[in-house]
Amino acid sequence: MHPMLKNLLGLILGVVIGAIVNGGMIAISGSIIPPPEGTDLKTIEGLKAAMPLMQFKHFIMPFLAHALGTLVGAAIAAAIASSYQLVIALSIGTLFLVGGTQMVMALPSPLWFNVLDLGFAYIPMAYLGWKLVGRR
């Protein structure tokens, strides 16, 4: 396969699989750490209404979903790519960071979570995903 096509395939599969990991973890998070009583976390309006009731424990799964989705996506992308593995892995992190930033702007979550999430769940995890693959 042409190296450019392998790089593009790595990027696309990294985004898709990373998003599946992220979305899957978010989907099961309520069964692991139940949301506050009487809240509906399925819509952005429900999330906004529930935010004042959220405790530290309710932010664990979203952070893990963002971090692991980025890590897995970047590692897969770097493993598939034939060149520029670091650039491609960091591109996954950047794309996910843009999505995380949009979510922070749409949802009034605590400042500590925004700093933790935007600072550590995306670019550092993409770099770690590249390092785990072990190719340079």
C-alpha positions in Angstrom: 0.0 0.0 0.0 1.2 3.5 -0.8 2.7 5.2 2.3 0.5 8.2 2.1 -2.6 5.9 2.0 -1.3 4.0 5.0 -0.9 7.3 6.9 -4.4 8.5 5.9 -5.9 5.1 6.8 -4.1 5.3 10.2 -5.5 8.8 10.8 -9.0 7.8 9.9 -9.0 4.5 11.9 -7.4 6.3 14.8 -10.2 8.9 14.9 -13.0 6.4 14.4 -11.7 3.8 17.0 -10.7 6.5 19.5 -14.2 8.0 19.2 -15.8 4.5 19.7 -13.7 4.0 22.8 -14.6 7.4 24.1 -18.3 7.1 23.3 -18.5 3.5 24.7 -16.9 4.6 28.0 -19.3 7.5 28.3 -22.2 5.2 27.5 -21.4 2.8 30.3 -20.2 5.4 32.8 -23.7 5.8 34.4 -23.7 2.1 35.3 -20.3 2.4 36.9 -20.8 5.7 38.7 -24.5 6.5 38.9 -25.5 10.1 38.1 -27.1 12.2 40.7 -30.8 11.3 41.5 -33.3 12.7 39.1 -30.9 13.8 36.4 -31.0 13.2 32.7 -27.5 13.1 31.2 -28.6 12.2 27.6 -28.9 15.8 26.4 -26.8 18.9 26.8 -29.7 20.6 28.6 -29.9 17.7 31.0 -26.1 17.9 31.6 -26.3 21.6 32.2 -29.1 21.1 34.7 -27.2 18.3 36.5 -23.8 20.0 36.6 -24.4 21.7 40.0 -25.2 18.3 41.5 -22.1 16.6 40.2 -19.4 15.5 42.6 -15.8 14.7 41.9 -16.6 11.0 41.3 -18.9 12.0 38.4 -16.0 13.5 36.5 -13.8 10.4 36.7 -15.4 8.5 33.8 -15.5 11.4 31.4 -11.8 12.1 32.0 -11.0 8.4 31.5 -13.1 8.3 28.4 -11.4 11.3 26.8 -7.9 10.1 27.9 -8.3 6.4 26.8 -10.1 7.3 23.6 -7.2 9.6 22.6 -4.6 7.1 23.8 -6.1 4.2 21.8 -6.8 6.3 18.7 -3.3 7.7 18.7 -1.6 4.3 19.2 -3.7 2.7 16.4 -2.9 5.6 14.1 0.8 5.5 14.8 0.9 1.7 14.4 -0.8 1.8 11.0 1.1 4.8 9.6 4.2 4.1 7.6 5.8 7.5 8.4 5.2 10.6 10.5 3.8 8.4 13.3 4.3 11.1 15.9 2.7 13.8 13.8 -0.2 11.5 13.0 -0.6 10.5 16.7 -0.5 14.2 17.8 -3.1 15.0 15.1 -5.4 12.6 16.7 -4.8 14.3 20.0 -5.4 17.7 18.4 -8.6 16.6 16.8 -9.9 15.2 20.1 -8.7 18.4 21.9 -10.8 20.5 19.6 -13.8 18.4 20.4 -13.0 18.6 24.1 -12.7 22.4 23.9 -16.1 22.6 22.1 -17.6 20.6 25.0 -16.0 22.8 27.6 -17.5 25.9 25.8 -20.9 24.2 25.6 -21.1 22.7 29.1 -20.4 24.7 32.3 -18.2 22.2 34.1 -15.9 23.1 37.0 -12.6 24.9 36.2 -10.5 22.2 37.8 -12.0 19.6 35.5 -11.6 21.7 32.4 -7.9 22.3 33.2 -7.3 18.6 33.9 -9.3 17.4 30.9 -7.9 19.8 28.3 -4.4 19.7 29.8 -3.9 16.0 30.2 -6.5 13.9 28.3 -5.5 14.8 24.8 -2.0 15.9 23.7 -0.2 14.0 26.5 -2.2 10.9 25.9 -1.6 11.1 22.1 2.1 11.3 22.8 1.9 8.4 25.2 0.0 6.4 22.5 2.8 7.1 20.1 5.4 6.1 22.7 3.6 2.8 23.4 3.7 1.8 19.8 7.5 2.1 19.9 8.1 3.1 16.3 9.8 6.3 15.3 
